[in-house]
Amino acid sequence: MSPMETEFARELRKLFTEWKLTIVRYLDAAKAENTIRQDVDSEQVAVFVLIGYSGVRNLGKLLGESCYPPFLEELKSYLRGVS
């Protein structure tokens, strides 16, 4: 990688980490309030959501908006499963 690509990758990792930690904090707060199950692995859920979102964004660039509704329906179903 060139130095610019390395800088870009570093910043992208930083943003991903901040986003993941924010989701983890909200999930942990939801567990403390008994809004979601206590056995939910907050970090694992956060990573799963971010990977799914990243993937659908990439597919959206290739396939258009038609890929978003199925993803959002499945994401809602998944999130209902952790509550």
N, C-alpha and C positions, 0 to 999 in steps of 0.2 A: 504494500500500500504506500501511496505517496504520503508526505506529511499532512497534506490537507485532508486526505481520506482518513488518516489516523485521528486527526482532530475531530472530524465529523463523527466518526465511530465513537470516540470518547464522549462527546456531547450527547449523542444518541443513547449510549448506555446510561449516562447520568440521568437523562430524562426518563428512561424506562424505569430505572431504580426509584426515582422520586414518585413516579406514577404508581408503581407497585406498592411502595411503602404507604402511600395515601390510601389505597384500596385496603391494604392489610389493617391499617388503623381503623377504618370504618367497619370492617368485618369484625375486628376484635371488640369494638364498641357495641356492635349489634349482638355479639355473644354475651357481653356483660349485661345487656338489657333483655336477654333471653328472646331476642327477635329471630335469631338463627340458632341452629343446633350447636351445642357445645363441642361436639366432635369434629366440627368443620375445621379443616386445615386452612387457615386464612391465607397463608403464603401460596399454597398450592392453588386455591381458588383464584387469587389475584393473578398469578402467572397464566392460568388457563384462560381467564377472561382477556388478558392482554394479548395472548397468542391468537385467540380467536378474532379479536378486534383487528389486530394487525393483518391477519390473513384475509379477512373480509374486505378490508380497505384495499389491499393489493388486488384481490379479485374484482372489486368494484371498478378499479381502473381498467381492467381488461374486459370485463363482461357488462359493465354498466350497473345501474341501480337495482336490477332484478335480483342480484345476489343478497341484498341487504334484508328484505323481509324474512326469508327462511332462516337466516342467521339470527335475527332478532327474536324470532319465535322460539328457536331452540335455546337461545341464551336465557330467555324468560323461563322456559321449562327447567333448565338446569338450575337457575337461581331459586326457583320455587322448591326444588329438591333439597336445597341446603337450609331452607327455613323451617 
